[in-house]
Amino acid sequence: MWRRLCRHSSESWEAVGALARHVVLKAPDKADYRAVATEAAVALMSQLPIMNQHQFVLFAARLARTAKVSLLHPKLAISFNLHV
């Protein structure tokens, strides 16, 4: 469905990618909330073109190397084959 709506708009894809990053960053520091945020981010990213998915993977990899590593839910790392 998303692909039909935004097929020709790279700005729309970038906005969806930004929303996925925002969801991951703003999730409360509780495991249940992070799990829901992770599932939402993965669902959003699965609908995006491969280039936008790649940008999100780079973001997640950088996030995993910061002090905010607790924000990166393990399920997100597994979804994108990241080594945290």
SULVEN-V78086 format. One record per backbone hydrogen bond with DSSP energy under -1.0 kcal/mol. NH is the residue of the N-H (numbers start at 1). CO is the residue of the C=O. E is the energy in kcal/mol with one decimal. If there is no record, write none. Layout:
{{NH/CO/E} {NH/CO/E}}
This chain:
{{5/1/-1.9} {6/2/-2.4} {9/6/-1.4} {13/9/-1.5} {14/10/-2.4} {15/11/-2.0} {16/12/-2.1} {17/13/-2.2} {18/14/-2.4} {19/15/-2.2} {20/16/-2.1} {21/17/-2.1} {22/18/-2.5} {23/19/-2.6} {24/20/-1.9} {25/21/-2.5} {26/22/-2.6} {30/28/-2.1} {34/30/-2.6} {35/31/-2.3} {36/32/-1.9} {37/33/-2.6} {38/34/-2.6} {39/35/-2.3} {40/36/-2.2} {41/37/-2.5} {42/38/-2.7} {43/39/-2.3} {44/40/-2.4} {45/41/-2.7} {46/42/-2.1} {47/44/-1.2} {48/45/-1.2} {53/49/-2.0} {54/50/-2.4} {55/51/-1.8} {56/52/-1.8} {57/53/-2.3} {58/54/-2.2} {59/55/-2.1} {60/56/-2.8} {61/57/-2.4} {62/58/-2.4} {63/59/-2.5} {64/60/-2.0} {66/63/-1.5} {71/68/-2.2} {72/69/-1.2} {73/71/-1.1} {76/73/-1.3} {77/73/-1.4} {78/74/-2.3} {79/75/-2.4} {80/76/-1.5} {81/78/-1.1} {82/77/-3.2}}
